[in-house]
């Protein structure tokens, strides 16, 4: 078997084929497009959720209004609902918003609001019943959440288990994050049913809303579509913003541990940042409007530096950040969601705007190599790859490269030991490769690694992801 030294030789062949375009990456870029018109009247949009019909429900922090933006109709003239007596001093206000996962069959919209009660301020979660673009009923399902000038949390969303998760910061009293008393809500990730009751299987017991503890101040989390785990962003004091995977019953150390100091008894972050940027809303990308390399990437709203951070996780454990890109958008980004058009939408608190993130480069590659036929069997096999019409597609076959070799136009994940099979993509952008697998019993049970390379005379080069098939 050839070693990795064969790789530069193989790429040299490709460079001669494509005439030196290995030196440039012509596969495009993103563009942030404001969707709200000038002087729209929108003020401090802070959190959002998107319905299956594409409507964006968003909360205004200071006004206490929930509004709707419809990509087809524009900004809906009347607000969906108004929460009165909102206290927006400090880091408080009308914050998180979440649609029921079965919306509109279950037409519920949930919000996290801070409100004044005499000389004190509390948080509460309200469930609205939607009828079209208007709320027709409301019910407070969780109340008397403690608050402070800062570190209030207030982010909420549903998990794949259809339970409602929400954050409460340490209320500027760090030791509360380590208090296991069910009445001390500060410094925790919470889990409740849609009616506000406590699930019997909650990790700290049937009388506790706690899902995880030891949290300083979180204003963003998301569930990974592949493993259903909860990825949460943590705002550090002056160092160590954190990305954590919250497990049921986990303790994430605050205030006894910041970052990963190898202290026993605490769960550790999978990634930290210094200097801090105040991670806010988070979303995993599951659309097809962007290039394949962004599939399952984690997008984080960057409040301090003003943009979106796009994180790639390792393909094995999904617990290591392997790449990070910063996409400048606007200052004070607080939340983002993927729209039904497969594009990300993000809001800026003090730019009073919602942005649609368009891909303005080359059309994205669609899914990886697909096997044509029920299985990979000797002598009768075809693989297809979708790309751009009139592109030349090459099939790389060989052992898996671990780790992959990074290039300006994608990662090489297969050491190409055999010949490249060239095929011209048809008008639909599909190239089909015939494979001749010897009918040798010794080959049965072996794993074959394939990767496609696309060359377009004006768009340049890009690699697909690797696909591994078993010979039967």
Secondary structure as GFF3:
##gff-version 3
##sequence-region A 1 472
A	DSSP	alpha_helix	6	18	.	.	.	ID=ss1
A	DSSP	three_ten_helix	21	23	.	.	.	ID=ss2
A	DSSP	beta_strand	30	34	.	.	.	ID=ss3
A	DSSP	beta_strand	45	50	.	.	.	ID=ss4
A	DSSP	beta_strand	56	60	.	.	.	ID=ss5
A	DSSP	beta_strand	65	70	.	.	.	ID=ss6
A	DSSP	beta_strand	74	75	.	.	.	ID=ss7
A	DSSP	beta_strand	81	82	.	.	.	ID=ss8
A	DSSP	beta_strand	94	99	.	.	.	ID=ss9
A	DSSP	beta_strand	108	117	.	.	.	ID=ss10
A	DSSP	beta_strand	120	131	.	.	.	ID=ss11
A	DSSP	beta_strand	134	145	.	.	.	ID=ss12
A	DSSP	beta_strand	156	158	.	.	.	ID=ss13
A	DSSP	beta_strand	164	168	.	.	.	ID=ss14
A	DSSP	three_ten_helix	174	178	.	.	.	ID=ss15
A	DSSP	beta_strand	188	192	.	.	.	ID=ss16
A	DSSP	beta_strand	210	213	.	.	.	ID=ss17
A	DSSP	beta_strand	221	223	.	.	.	ID=ss18
A	DSSP	beta_strand	230	234	.	.	.	ID=ss19
A	DSSP	beta_strand	241	246	.	.	.	ID=ss20
A	DSSP	beta_strand	250	251	.	.	.	ID=ss21
A	DSSP	beta_strand	271	273	.	.	.	ID=ss22
A	DSSP	beta_strand	279	284	.	.	.	ID=ss23
A	DSSP	three_ten_helix	292	294	.	.	.	ID=ss24
A	DSSP	beta_strand	298	302	.	.	.	ID=ss25
A	DSSP	beta_strand	307	313	.	.	.	ID=ss26
A	DSSP	beta_strand	321	328	.	.	.	ID=ss27
A	DSSP	beta_strand	333	338	.	.	.	ID=ss28
A	DSSP	beta_strand	344	348	.	.	.	ID=ss29
A	DSSP	beta_strand	353	359	.	.	.	ID=ss30
A	DSSP	beta_strand	370	372	.	.	.	ID=ss31
A	DSSP	beta_strand	381	386	.	.	.	ID=ss32
A	DSSP	beta_strand	392	398	.	.	.	ID=ss33
A	DSSP	beta_strand	400	407	.	.	.	ID=ss34
A	DSSP	beta_strand	410	414	.	.	.	ID=ss35
A	DSSP	beta_strand	421	424	.	.	.	ID=ss36
A	DSSP	beta_strand	430	435	.	.	.	ID=ss37
A	DSSP	three_ten_helix	441	443	.	.	.	ID=ss38
A	DSSP	beta_strand	447	456	.	.	.	ID=ss39
A	DSSP	beta_strand	460	463	.	.	.	ID=ss40
A	DSSP	beta_strand	467	470	.	.	.	ID=ss41
###
